[in-house]
Each structure stands twice: as C-alpha cells, then as structure tokens.
Amino acid sequence: MVRALLRLEGLVVCALAIYGYRTSGGSWLWLVLLFLTPDFSMVGYLASPGLGSLTYNIAHIYVTAAVFVALGWSFQVPWLLLAGFLLAAHIGVDRLLGFGLKYPGGFKDTHLQRV
C-alpha cells in the first residue's frame, strides 16, 4: 500500500510539473531532449559509492527542484524556472517507477526498495 501511494505521488508530481513547465513556456521538444539530464548526476559513482549517492540525491530531491522553481520565478529567470519543473517531472517519474534516493552502500540500495 505504501509503495502504491509513493508511486501515485510521483505520478501527480510529474503531471503538475509538466503542467507548470508547459504553462511557463517550455517546449515539448526540450522536455523530451533534457528529461534524462538529471541522471548525469550518477557520474559521482565513478569516484565512489559515497560521492555517487550524494551527487545523485542532490539532483533527485524535490527540494532542489523547488529551489530552482522559486529562484526562477522570483528573479524572472525563465530557464531556471523551466529547469526546476523539468527536474520535478523527472523525479516524479523516478518515484513512479520505484526508483528512490540512494544509500552510500551502493546504487541499488534506495529509500524505496532494493532495485
């Protein structure tokens, strides 16, 4: 039941983020082209599992997306606003698919499940 609720939450966040992205002037083309860019944060795993989990988690928490949206909206920086919505949509899809934040022990150990 808890997993289902977390996945539903991810779906709702993704839908709202895409709505925000589109109503803020974001194009479908850029959404598709940039959707997986937050996963480049996995590059930290090349150095160590600890650094990898840190870089991945910073790029995959809703707080980071919310900060981007807030700064983009407050200072009228359109690309930052759109990046925040895109990041939130990406995180929502990750949660919908069951991917969670990473523990330092290894990439497959997440806060949602062992992948």
N, C-alpha and C positions, 0 to 999 in steps of 0.2 A: 504493500500500500504506500509506504514512504517513497519508494523508488518511483512509483507511478505519479505521485504528487510532484516530485522533483522534476520529472520529465515533462509534466504538464506545465510547471512553472517555466521551464526552458522554452517550451513552445510559445507561451504567452509573451515572454520577454522578447523572443525572436520576432514575433508578429508586431509587437508595439515598436520595437527598434526599427524594423523595416518601414513601418508607417512613418515614424519620425524622420528617418533617412529620406524617404521619398517626398514628404511634405516640406522638407528643408532644401529641396532642390537636387538631391542626389540622383544620379542616373543608374538605370538597371545595369548598364554595361560595366561601370566602375564597381558596382556592388558585386557582380559576378567575378570580375578580374581580381579584386582585392580581398575577397571573402576569406581566403585561407592565409592571408599575410600574418595574422596573429600567431600562427603555428611556427613561424620562423623563430619565435622565442625559444623553441626547443634546442636551438644551437648551443645553449649553455650546457647541454648534456655531453657535448664533445669534450668539455673540460672536466666535469664531474657530475655525479647524480645530484649532489647538493646544490651546485650552481644551476644546474638544469632545472631542478624543481623550483628554485627561486625565480629564475627568469620566466619560466612557463607560468607560474602562479601570478606573478605581477601582471602579465599580459592576459590572464584569464580570470580576473575577478571583476565583478560588476562595479566595484569602487573605481577602478581605473577608467572604465567606460563612462561612468557618471562624472568623473573629474573632467574628462575630455569634453563631454557634452556641456557641462556647466561653464567651463572656460571658453569654449567655442561660442556659446550663447551669450555669456556675459560680455566678452570682448569683441563680439561680432567677427569671429574668425570662422568662416564657413567650412573650410577643410577640416578644422579641428572638431567642429560640431558633427560633421558627417563621419569622421573617423570614430568618434565616440559611439554613434548609432551603429556603425558597421561592426565595431568591436562587441557591442552588446548583442547584436544579432548573432555573431559568431559564437559567443559564449552560450547564448540560448540554445543554439543548435548542438553544441557540445554537450550541454546538460540533457537535452532531449535524447541524444544518442547514448547517454550514460557515461560520458567522459567527465571526470571531475578534476579537482585540483590535485597536484602530485605531492606525495610524501618524498622526503630525501632518500629513502631506501631504494627507490627505483621507479622508472617511468610507469610501470603497470600498477603501482600502488596508488590508488586515488581515494579521495574522501567519499566517493560514492560506491566504489566496488573495486575489486581487483580485476583489471582488464586482461 
